[in-house]
Amino acid sequence: MFKLEQRPTPSRWLSIASPFIALLITVLVGTVMFCWLDKSPLDGLRMFFWEPIKSGYAWSELSVKATPLVLIALGLAACFRANLWNIGAEGQFVLGAICAGGVAMQASPESRHWWVLVLVAGAFGGAVWAGVVAWLRERFNTNEILVSLMLVYVAEMLLSYLVYGPWKDPLGYNFPQTITFVDAARVPKLFSGLRAHIGLPIAAVAVVGFSIFLFRTFAGFQLQVGGLAPSAARYAGFSSSRSLWTAMLLSGAMAGLAGALDVAGPQGQLTPFVPMGYGFAAIIVAFVGRLNPVGIVLSAILMSMFYIGGELAQSRLGMPKAMTGVFQGLLLFALLACDTFIHQRLRWVPKASTKASAKHQHA
């Protein structure tokens, strides 16, 4: 039989190269799938890896997809480094969008720079939704994975209630949507004729800010020590409660900010289709980026290429819509497999040796 055993010294270079190896495996498996679906592998791979970056317009669309992924993944990286498993960023994204939408609908054509309040409201809404998870974890020792995940569905139901009920546009021909936000409540675009908006520089500033916070501040050090070695953190007098609230509120605020940018940017109104799956995809982005802000940027670009490539493959090649999720899942699975074999090795153990070892342990 085969047995996994820990390597004494995992290769540092393989650890660095692991995401690239995982991407190569994803491409190879994707090629096999295209052949299996009777589609040209070259055409399929072009949709995923060339079309999303071939022009300035393509890069603009890529930034629209990548911006929320970067923001959410930065917050999740802080949580995961603190050993807190916030799986409900999608719900915090939706709550941020709801709060941002509520503020945006109060703007009038005479308002000025109302979009700033919209973004603040979105970040606040996401932080409050994550704060519910933190409070239940601290007060009742609940499992943050289950609580944060279940709150996703609560947030989606709340959104549906609002757009089908009190916030429905009375002039919207009975479609479940709010009024279209006025220009003052929508985030400014960076270039005329393109959809790239102010969220892009905001995400760049957030990357720098999280890099400083995580690796250059005492608060970030406390957060990471609490995740890596809880006993050492307690011995040093670090507050586990403070780390819990800091990580969860940061994560929720970033997801809420992403939701606000989405509804005040490309969408321009609230609809039942606000949940885009960004909160779940950002988990893959965070891990492929090695929970490092710079790595998260590269990972978010790649994941955005998968989003756009999946849409193009569906419209131009007639491929299933699920191809986006397939590529995302393949990438994560390949990365986990690479990391497993970097830290462990597969060793053949003869059956006789296995039986002898079992008898020895039983005796």
Secondary structure, 3 states (H helix, E strand, C coil): CEEEEECCCCCHHHHHHHHHHHHHHHHHHHHHHHHHCCCCHHHHHHHHHCHHHCCHHHHHHHHHHHHHHHHHHHHHHHHHHCCCCCCCHHHHHHHHHHHHHHHHCCCCCCCCCHHHHHHHHHHHHHHHHHHHHHHHHHHHCCCHHHHHHHHHHHHHHHHHHHHHCCCCCCCCCCCCCCCCCCHHHCCCECCCCCCCECHHHHHHHHHHHHHHHHHHCHHHHHHHHHHHCHHHHHHCCCCHHHHHHHHHHHHHHHHHHHHHHHHHHHHCCCCCCCCCCHHHHHHHHHHHCCCCHHHHHHHHHHHHHHHHHHHHHHHHHCCCCCHHHHHHHHHHHHHHHHHHHHHEEEEECCHHHHHHHHHHHHC
